[in-house]
Amino acid sequence: MKRRKFLKKTGQAALIAGFGGCNLLLKGCTKGQDFDLVIKEGAILDGMGKEKRAEDIGIKGELIEYIGKIPVSRGKSVIDAQGLTVTPGFIDAHDHSDVGLIVNPKAESHIHQGITTLVSGNCGSSPFPVPDALYEKRRQELKNIYDIELSWRDIEGFFSEIEKRGTALNYSTFLGHGALRGAVVGFNDETPGEEGIRKMQSLIKQNIQSGALGLSSGLEYAPGSYAETSELISLCKAAGECGGLYATHMRDEGDYLLESLDEAITIAREAGVLLQISHLKCAYPRNWGKLDKALEKIEQAKNQGVDVFCDRYPYTAGATGLSSFNFPLWAHQGTTDDFIKRLKDPSLEPRFREHLKAREEKLGSWDKVLISGVVTEKNRPFEGKSILECMKLTGKDAFQFMRDLLIEERDQVGMVLFMMNEENLKRILSHPLVGVGCDSSVMAPYGKLSGGKPHPRGYGSFPRVLGKYIREERIALLPDMIKKLTSLPAKRFGFKKRGCLEKGYYADIVLFDKKTVKDMATYDDPHRYPEGIEFVIVNGEVVINRGEHTGRLPGKVLKKEI
């Protein structure tokens, strides 16, 4: 039966319910066995780099029960997959969703991309541990911004909150070194001492034993930036003893990219841990020519026994906090109040201006930086505009505008900055040691997570890889890219029975139209779902049905297995 006639006959988005059993005997199945869901005649890519002929997939409960020919009548529900590509669910190798899943468990921006598993807690940031000194402040922030209650202090409490509310996709997380260091050492540029190291090592082991994947660092951000290499080696040894990974936003991704790679590789080698290099890039035009040497270092480390993998989002613009990029690390010591106090100090203005001048020289112009999000309504008109445009609107120079905005917003200002090269991006994405991550938190076009004009990667990363870079640019073969989106990260992060379409594996599955799949989110209009992602199944349940969210929340917290 032709797919179009099939849809017309059923009249319900190709998801069919109510078929009874049949008397046919399937190879590998017992007579009379029914499947909860059957996917009919899809073009299967198994996640291991293989392309199978059109076959059917029978799902029972959470698991794939059978792959082969299955009569329609054997499924309680049936999806007609003619013309669609069927793959394992995509694994977002670099995510920042945590509190967002509590605000909106439907995980709209990510599940619509075909992402079925998140790897969160990156760049040294995790929503735990919450030290006593910061508990009340964090509680007020979450209440004021998202209208949710802070009900946790540690990883167990955070996992419990997600499990209580439910989630549309699977969630895993690292322990953030910045959060850990802040809780033990504080937020100033101080050395932890032997006692501080021992306490952090103990907490790392406790967190991994409770399910964290390992330790992540954000060495361009305070307070993680204050750590010396020796501290990171000591902490990663503790992670390695529990089988944990080390994921790092390196100390520099531009002028000192190669030196930062050396540090990351040294830490992994000395500590004996698996290494994940976050969002690999050569930032700013004067560093675009360093990619060959960067890839050479990574490949050499791999050949010498350092188990290294990378991730990257498919855009030439990055995103972070406005103050993180444009104001020096020494200014960020302590609390938000301490930072704002320094911004208001006239005696520090010459130093700030000198720092900003160096930043502008790297970028070339302030039109390369966009304001992506603020908190107050007063400053909402700046969202989506470049720093250069904002300067013209306000009559202020760059320092005056950013200083005043950060003070008024209490440092809660997001930015998007254009700093990368398209040809480098294609080479990175096609490299066998690079997976894909959105580098974003979950969002939605409605409610509390719909604010601002965030980087479009939060809605479009995976469809963009499939549409622009595979179908149009042909930077790699589709089966090979699917492997990098599924089984490779599944193995990397220790997700058992996921990332592959095989009997006995969890039924995390995506059905997409490879001829039409496309990212629709833009820098001007980022809150847009992609096209061509037709069905998304998580743990055997249909969450996206013909591009529409079913409201189901079958996701699980995936904990590190010791």
Secondary structure as UniProt FT lines:
FT   HELIX           3..10
FT   TURN            13..14
FT   STRAND          15..17
FT   TURN            27..28
FT   TURN            31..32
FT   STRAND          35..45
FT   STRAND          55..60
FT   TURN            61..62
FT   STRAND          63..68
FT   HELIX           72..74
FT   STRAND          75..80
FT   TURN            82..83
FT   STRAND          85..88
FT   STRAND          90..92
FT   HELIX           99..103
FT   TURN            105..106
FT   HELIX           108..111
FT   TURN            112..114
FT   STRAND          115..120
FT   TURN            123..124
FT   HELIX           132..146
FT   HELIX           155..165
FT   STRAND          170..173
FT   STRAND          175..176
FT   HELIX           177..184
FT   HELIX           193..209
FT   TURN            210..211
FT   STRAND          214..218
FT   TURN            219..220
FT   TURN            222..223
FT   HELIX           224..226
FT   HELIX           229..241
FT   TURN            242..243
FT   STRAND          245..249
FT   TURN            255..256
FT   HELIX           257..271
FT   STRAND          275..277
FT   TURN            278..279
FT   HELIX           285..290
FT   HELIX           291..303
FT   TURN            304..305
FT   STRAND          308..312
FT   STRAND          317..321
FT   HELIX           322..326
FT   HELIX           329..332
FT   HELIX           336..343
FT   HELIX           346..348
FT   HELIX           349..363
FT   HELIX           366..368
FT   STRAND          369..373
FT   TURN            378..379
FT   HELIX           380..382
FT   TURN            383..384
FT   HELIX           387..394
FT   HELIX           398..408
FT   TURN            409..411
FT   STRAND          414..418
FT   HELIX           422..430
FT   TURN            432..433
FT   STRAND          434..436
FT   HELIX           447..449
FT   HELIX           457..464
FT   HELIX           465..472
FT   HELIX           478..485
FT   HELIX           487..493
FT   TURN            496..497
FT   TURN            503..504
FT   STRAND          509..512
FT   TURN            514..516
FT   STRAND          533..538
FT   TURN            539..540
FT   STRAND          541..545
FT   TURN            546..547
FT   STRAND          548..549
//
